[in-house]
Amino acid sequence: MFSREGYPLVLSAAGLAVLTFAAALRFRSWPLWLAGFVLTLVALSVAWVYRTPIGMPT
């Protein structure tokens, strides 16, 4: 699904987005929700860069 070197980057970007959403829930902060959304987009773009296309060897 992802290249081996991409797993730490994808997981850390997704983890940072999750932590930001957790902080937004805890502090009820609108800017943190917005930051969490932006970090989710960053995590998705990192996942897109390190994806392994179907039919390619892993």
Phi and psi in radians as a Rosetta constraint file:
Dihedral C 1 N 2 CA 2 C 2 CIRCULARHARMONIC -2.179 0.35
Dihedral N 2 CA 2 C 2 N 3 CIRCULARHARMONIC 2.760 0.35
Dihedral C 2 N 3 CA 3 C 3 CIRCULARHARMONIC -1.192 0.35
Dihedral N 3 CA 3 C 3 N 4 CIRCULARHARMONIC 2.645 0.35
Dihedral C 3 N 4 CA 4 C 4 CIRCULARHARMONIC -1.054 0.35
Dihedral N 4 CA 4 C 4 N 5 CIRCULARHARMONIC -0.676 0.35
Dihedral C 4 N 5 CA 5 C 5 CIRCULARHARMONIC -1.283 0.35
Dihedral N 5 CA 5 C 5 N 6 CIRCULARHARMONIC -0.212 0.35
Dihedral C 5 N 6 CA 6 C 6 CIRCULARHARMONIC -1.552 0.35
Dihedral N 6 CA 6 C 6 N 7 CIRCULARHARMONIC -0.321 0.35
Dihedral C 6 N 7 CA 7 C 7 CIRCULARHARMONIC -0.994 0.35
Dihedral N 7 CA 7 C 7 N 8 CIRCULARHARMONIC -0.824 0.35
Dihedral C 7 N 8 CA 8 C 8 CIRCULARHARMONIC -1.086 0.35
Dihedral N 8 CA 8 C 8 N 9 CIRCULARHARMONIC -0.634 0.35
Dihedral C 8 N 9 CA 9 C 9 CIRCULARHARMONIC -1.237 0.35
Dihedral N 9 CA 9 C 9 N 10 CIRCULARHARMONIC -0.744 0.35
Dihedral C 9 N 10 CA 10 C 10 CIRCULARHARMONIC -1.141 0.35
Dihedral N 10 CA 10 C 10 N 11 CIRCULARHARMONIC -0.791 0.35
Dihedral C 10 N 11 CA 11 C 11 CIRCULARHARMONIC -1.174 0.35
Dihedral N 11 CA 11 C 11 N 12 CIRCULARHARMONIC -0.668 0.35
Dihedral C 11 N 12 CA 12 C 12 CIRCULARHARMONIC -1.221 0.35
Dihedral N 12 CA 12 C 12 N 13 CIRCULARHARMONIC -0.669 0.35
Dihedral C 12 N 13 CA 13 C 13 CIRCULARHARMONIC -1.156 0.35
Dihedral N 13 CA 13 C 13 N 14 CIRCULARHARMONIC -0.727 0.35
Dihedral C 13 N 14 CA 14 C 14 CIRCULARHARMONIC -1.188 0.35
Dihedral N 14 CA 14 C 14 N 15 CIRCULARHARMONIC -0.688 0.35
Dihedral C 14 N 15 CA 15 C 15 CIRCULARHARMONIC -1.114 0.35
Dihedral N 15 CA 15 C 15 N 16 CIRCULARHARMONIC -0.689 0.35
Dihedral C 15 N 16 CA 16 C 16 CIRCULARHARMONIC -1.136 0.35
Dihedral N 16 CA 16 C 16 N 17 CIRCULARHARMONIC -0.677 0.35
Dihedral C 16 N 17 CA 17 C 17 CIRCULARHARMONIC -1.135 0.35
Dihedral N 17 CA 17 C 17 N 18 CIRCULARHARMONIC -0.723 0.35
Dihedral C 17 N 18 CA 18 C 18 CIRCULARHARMONIC -1.129 0.35
Dihedral N 18 CA 18 C 18 N 19 CIRCULARHARMONIC -0.740 0.35
Dihedral C 18 N 19 CA 19 C 19 CIRCULARHARMONIC -1.118 0.35
Dihedral N 19 CA 19 C 19 N 20 CIRCULARHARMONIC -0.637 0.35
Dihedral C 19 N 20 CA 20 C 20 CIRCULARHARMONIC -1.168 0.35
Dihedral N 20 CA 20 C 20 N 21 CIRCULARHARMONIC -0.707 0.35
Dihedral C 20 N 21 CA 21 C 21 CIRCULARHARMONIC -1.150 0.35
Dihedral N 21 CA 21 C 21 N 22 CIRCULARHARMONIC -0.641 0.35
Dihedral C 21 N 22 CA 22 C 22 CIRCULARHARMONIC -1.129 0.35
Dihedral N 22 CA 22 C 22 N 23 CIRCULARHARMONIC -0.708 0.35
Dihedral C 22 N 23 CA 23 C 23 CIRCULARHARMONIC -1.159 0.35
Dihedral N 23 CA 23 C 23 N 24 CIRCULARHARMONIC -0.631 0.35
Dihedral C 23 N 24 CA 24 C 24 CIRCULARHARMONIC -1.141 0.35
Dihedral N 24 CA 24 C 24 N 25 CIRCULARHARMONIC -0.666 0.35
Dihedral C 24 N 25 CA 25 C 25 CIRCULARHARMONIC -1.185 0.35
Dihedral N 25 CA 25 C 25 N 26 CIRCULARHARMONIC -0.705 0.35
Dihedral C 25 N 26 CA 26 C 26 CIRCULARHARMONIC -1.172 0.35
Dihedral N 26 CA 26 C 26 N 27 CIRCULARHARMONIC -0.796 0.35
Dihedral C 26 N 27 CA 27 C 27 CIRCULARHARMONIC -1.698 0.35
Dihedral N 27 CA 27 C 27 N 28 CIRCULARHARMONIC -0.050 0.35
Dihedral C 27 N 28 CA 28 C 28 CIRCULARHARMONIC 0.870 0.35
Dihedral N 28 CA 28 C 28 N 29 CIRCULARHARMONIC 0.986 0.35
Dihedral C 28 N 29 CA 29 C 29 CIRCULARHARMONIC -1.994 0.35
Dihedral N 29 CA 29 C 29 N 30 CIRCULARHARMONIC 2.145 0.35
Dihedral C 29 N 30 CA 30 C 30 CIRCULARHARMONIC -1.139 0.35
Dihedral N 30 CA 30 C 30 N 31 CIRCULARHARMONIC -0.733 0.35
Dihedral C 30 N 31 CA 31 C 31 CIRCULARHARMONIC -1.091 0.35
Dihedral N 31 CA 31 C 31 N 32 CIRCULARHARMONIC -0.561 0.35
Dihedral C 31 N 32 CA 32 C 32 CIRCULARHARMONIC -1.222 0.35
Dihedral N 32 CA 32 C 32 N 33 CIRCULARHARMONIC -0.590 0.35
Dihedral C 32 N 33 CA 33 C 33 CIRCULARHARMONIC -1.095 0.35
Dihedral N 33 CA 33 C 33 N 34 CIRCULARHARMONIC -0.751 0.35
Dihedral C 33 N 34 CA 34 C 34 CIRCULARHARMONIC -1.130 0.35
Dihedral N 34 CA 34 C 34 N 35 CIRCULARHARMONIC -0.735 0.35
Dihedral C 34 N 35 CA 35 C 35 CIRCULARHARMONIC -1.117 0.35
Dihedral N 35 CA 35 C 35 N 36 CIRCULARHARMONIC -0.678 0.35
Dihedral C 35 N 36 CA 36 C 36 CIRCULARHARMONIC -1.106 0.35
Dihedral N 36 CA 36 C 36 N 37 CIRCULARHARMONIC -0.679 0.35
Dihedral C 36 N 37 CA 37 C 37 CIRCULARHARMONIC -1.134 0.35
Dihedral N 37 CA 37 C 37 N 38 CIRCULARHARMONIC -0.770 0.35
Dihedral C 37 N 38 CA 38 C 38 CIRCULARHARMONIC -1.111 0.35
Dihedral N 38 CA 38 C 38 N 39 CIRCULARHARMONIC -0.730 0.35
Dihedral C 38 N 39 CA 39 C 39 CIRCULARHARMONIC -1.178 0.35
Dihedral N 39 CA 39 C 39 N 40 CIRCULARHARMONIC -0.527 0.35
Dihedral C 39 N 40 CA 40 C 40 CIRCULARHARMONIC -1.145 0.35
Dihedral N 40 CA 40 C 40 N 41 CIRCULARHARMONIC -0.718 0.35
Dihedral C 40 N 41 CA 41 C 41 CIRCULARHARMONIC -1.124 0.35
Dihedral N 41 CA 41 C 41 N 42 CIRCULARHARMONIC -0.664 0.35
Dihedral C 41 N 42 CA 42 C 42 CIRCULARHARMONIC -1.118 0.35
Dihedral N 42 CA 42 C 42 N 43 CIRCULARHARMONIC -0.767 0.35
Dihedral C 42 N 43 CA 43 C 43 CIRCULARHARMONIC -1.093 0.35
Dihedral N 43 CA 43 C 43 N 44 CIRCULARHARMONIC -0.700 0.35
Dihedral C 43 N 44 CA 44 C 44 CIRCULARHARMONIC -1.167 0.35
Dihedral N 44 CA 44 C 44 N 45 CIRCULARHARMONIC -0.652 0.35
Dihedral C 44 N 45 CA 45 C 45 CIRCULARHARMONIC -1.236 0.35
Dihedral N 45 CA 45 C 45 N 46 CIRCULARHARMONIC -0.627 0.35
Dihedral C 45 N 46 CA 46 C 46 CIRCULARHARMONIC -1.130 0.35
Dihedral N 46 CA 46 C 46 N 47 CIRCULARHARMONIC -0.729 0.35
Dihedral C 46 N 47 CA 47 C 47 CIRCULARHARMONIC -1.102 0.35
Dihedral N 47 CA 47 C 47 N 48 CIRCULARHARMONIC -0.645 0.35
Dihedral C 47 N 48 CA 48 C 48 CIRCULARHARMONIC -1.152 0.35
Dihedral N 48 CA 48 C 48 N 49 CIRCULARHARMONIC -0.681 0.35
Dihedral C 48 N 49 CA 49 C 49 CIRCULARHARMONIC -1.163 0.35
Dihedral N 49 CA 49 C 49 N 50 CIRCULARHARMONIC -0.692 0.35
Dihedral C 49 N 50 CA 50 C 50 CIRCULARHARMONIC -1.707 0.35
Dihedral N 50 CA 50 C 50 N 51 CIRCULARHARMONIC 0.291 0.35
Dihedral C 50 N 51 CA 51 C 51 CIRCULARHARMONIC -1.294 0.35
Dihedral N 51 CA 51 C 51 N 52 CIRCULARHARMONIC 2.746 0.35
Dihedral C 51 N 52 CA 52 C 52 CIRCULARHARMONIC -1.883 0.35
Dihedral N 52 CA 52 C 52 N 53 CIRCULARHARMONIC 2.021 0.35
Dihedral C 52 N 53 CA 53 C 53 CIRCULARHARMONIC -1.090 0.35
Dihedral N 53 CA 53 C 53 N 54 CIRCULARHARMONIC 2.654 0.35
Dihedral C 53 N 54 CA 54 C 54 CIRCULARHARMONIC -1.136 0.35
Dihedral N 54 CA 54 C 54 N 55 CIRCULARHARMONIC 2.331 0.35
Dihedral C 54 N 55 CA 55 C 55 CIRCULARHARMONIC 1.636 0.35
Dihedral N 55 CA 55 C 55 N 56 CIRCULARHARMONIC -0.144 0.35
Dihedral C 55 N 56 CA 56 C 56 CIRCULARHARMONIC -1.588 0.35
Dihedral N 56 CA 56 C 56 N 57 CIRCULARHARMONIC 2.519 0.35
Dihedral C 56 N 57 CA 57 C 57 CIRCULARHARMONIC -1.209 0.35
Dihedral N 57 CA 57 C 57 N 58 CIRCULARHARMONIC 2.579 0.35
